[in-house]
Amino acid sequence: MIKPDRIITTTCPYCGVGCNLQLHVKDEHIFKVTSPFDSPVNHGNLCVKGRFGYDYVYHPKRVTTPMVRRYLQEGASGKVTSNELLRKDAPELGNSSLVSRNSQLVTPWDWIETDWDTALNIVADNLTKIYKRDGSDAMAVYACAKATNEDNYLLQKMYRAIFRTNNVDHCTRLCHAGSVVALQQAVGSSAMSNTASQVIQNDVLIVTGSNTSENHPIIALQMKEAVRKHGAKLIVVDPRRVEMVDFAEMWLPLKPGTNVPVFSAMAHVIVKEGMVNWKFVNSRTENSAEFIESLEKFTPEYAEQISGVPADDIRKAARLYANAKKAAIYWGMGISQLSHGTASAMALIHLAFLTGHIGRDGTGLNPLRGQNNVQGASDMGCMPFHFPGYMRVDDDASAAKWEKTWHIEAGGLSRKLGLTTTEILSHAHAGGVRALYIMGENPMMSEPNLNETRKHMEQLEFLVSQDIFLNESAAFADVFLPATPFAEKDGTFSNTDRRVQRVRAAHAPRGLARVDWQIICDLAQRLESRLGLDSAYWEYSHPSEILAEMASVNPDYAGVTYERIDKLGLIYPVPDLNHPGTPTLFTETFPRGRGKFHPLDYVPAMEAVDDEYPFILTTGRVLEHWHGGSMTRNSSLNEAYPEARVEIHPADADIHGIRNGDPVRVTSRRGEVVLRVTVTKKTSIGVVFIPFHFAEAAANLLTNDVLDPQAKIPEFKACAVQVFLAREVNLPNPDAIVNRGRY
């Protein structure tokens, strides 16, 4: 039995649950992961990713040395021509494999290793040149929901304070932006109102748009315990027969994109059958009369025609939820990732308002956040409309606070709303965004309609990738800056419960890799030197100083210090140093005062099925993998789930002559992928499912890039596709595709 040199307590780098980990280290190498049983988040439990998904830290593909393109290398003699590159690096590939970058054709692997001074000077020189020439609108940055609060705070600070732009966003735009906008409009706050551990107190819980047992397994354990041991009634609303259906009192298998009619019909039943909590509605909400009038058309029969859910089941679900003493709603991206994602989330909010199931322990509105620090990155201001603490960038009083903190002249920060993630790349053209800095994100996997995304990436004049692997997006970069994973850095993550927790380094960074916040500070000083600005405000000796700076202005974090969160973390809002934290929000009022009802209309998914494309495609995660796959697919977990699969119902498979394991070609109006089939009743008739982790069969080559007009989130969860048997097609080699950054 191996005896560790030390055991480091930290926070899991995967989903938003924020499980506590113990990293067992021997000879500067993690060899085992356990969890403390006294953890208030996971009580010693870990999912397969948390327990076994750490070895990507040591994968041979990890990049630990700064790299620049050959034509940018300091001292290089002129530009390298495409013909020279082909002869030297890839004579067998031909021009089709080349990337057009700044009127220069270069191969994705045409890199030269260099030192940090050279790499950062090249970045600083090019960003400065573009900023001086084209101004703030030409600059944009993607922050990272996998990075720490401190990393993200400094990155948005750098772009706002130096480049005076609000073109700052991160992956919340691609997962829960619809939820964020709806909650902000209805209550004035976008985080979970309660904590996941309070599910034990639920009499009734609705889980919708969430494959919880695979996406948030530890929360799913708590849900199962609530059902088994405490008699809670679970209602699952989902197009797929996910595992949680096995524990459910009811399953409402709605068609993708029909959330609004189903939940509005439940509201209709609550009103018509006299189950409204009028005391709550009259004292805590506004606009109820107009909203109730708008429900007339949303009868259960109307909803059944659209969604396929039986009207009687809608009535039964409404009664269960409304008559509970303590009921809560938990939802995932199946609600928000739609062109009407804001309306879908708003329909859930209305149910809580009508019944008063909010503002008390064991109730609430609880969007389950997908990435380990997507909540924190949002809190840190990594969005185009908000400074840290959700202070509007177009509000003078808010901007003035950050100008003072960042030592910027009065009026110096931009009041112009920035571009969102989905808008930044679509503005990558002459006269638009010219330089993009990507920290830890991978738009060439996460954006919809990837063939179009690729065209936008090629239009960028200068692209920086700060990451741990040379992923599909980094293949388009001019400079690669090697950062560190969670096991090699200190900082904090904020989980889906709003719990701020410590992240601790298990050992020193590998090779020449540096932690993100140090890279940002070094670059910021070089930028300010070139622009004649004062660089004294980018000197931090420890990430705790960064958190303290942010917390000095953001009231939600005012009482959060490294000392106070050393053991268990704190659930914000924590308004002062003596405050114990706030597990349950809205006990007396909402941040906007009264909660506001918003009448809704049903807007179908933007792409309907037809004879040419008869299936609805929906996408999501599987237990063994996570998001773009840069971590889990470079870990031993890839052996457990090594290839992409498309799920299809047996009835559909029979009609098309498809058997389990057959290779098929899935096509949409935007692209196609080839992958094997899993024939299963887990999906519904007419609906197919593809996980989005696999570059060699990227689901987002198929998805629709139409946006929710309010949240600017794409419609990942519903597009029309066709499935063809493809026996003659060789399945793609994942290593070849990932290495080249190519589809």
Buried (B, 14 or more C-beta within 10 A) or exposed (E): EEEBEEBBBBBBBBBBBBBBBBBBBEEEEBEBBBBBEEBBBBBEBBBBBBBBBBBBBBBEBBBBBBBBBBBBBBEEEEBBEBEEBBEEBBEEEEEEBBBBBBEBBBBBEBBBBBEBEBBBBBBBBBBBBBBEEBEBBBBBBBBBBBBBBBBBBBBBBBBBBBBBBBBBBBBBBBBBBBBBBBBBBBBBBBBBBBBBBBBBBBBBBBBBBBBBBBBBBBBBBBBBBBBEEEEBBBBBBBBBBBBBBEBBBBBBBBBBBBBBBBBBBBBBBBBBEEBBBEEBBEEBBBBBEEBBEBBEEBBBEBBBEBBBBBBEBBBBBBBBBBBBEBBBBBBBBBBBBBBBBBBBBBBBBBBBBBBBBBBBBBBBBBBBBBBBBBBBBBBBBBBBBBBBBBBBBEEEEBBBBBBEBBEBEEEBBBEBBBBBBBBBBBBBBEEBBBBBBBBBBBBBBBBBBBBBBBBBBBBBBBBBBBBBBBBBBBBBBBBBBBBBBBBBBBBBBBBBBBBBBBBBBBBEBBEBBBBBBBBBBBBBBBBBEBBEBEBEBBEBEEBBEBBBBBBEBBBBBBBBBBEBBEEBBBBBBBBEEEBEBBBBBBEEBBBBEBBBBBBBEBBBBBBEBEEEBBBBBBBBBBBBBBBBBBBBBBBEBBEBBEEBBBBBBBEBBEEBEBEEEBBBBBBBBBBBBBBBBBBBEBBBBBBBBBBBBBBBBBBBBBBBBBBBEBBBBBBBBBBBBBBBBBEEEEBBEBEEBBBBBBB
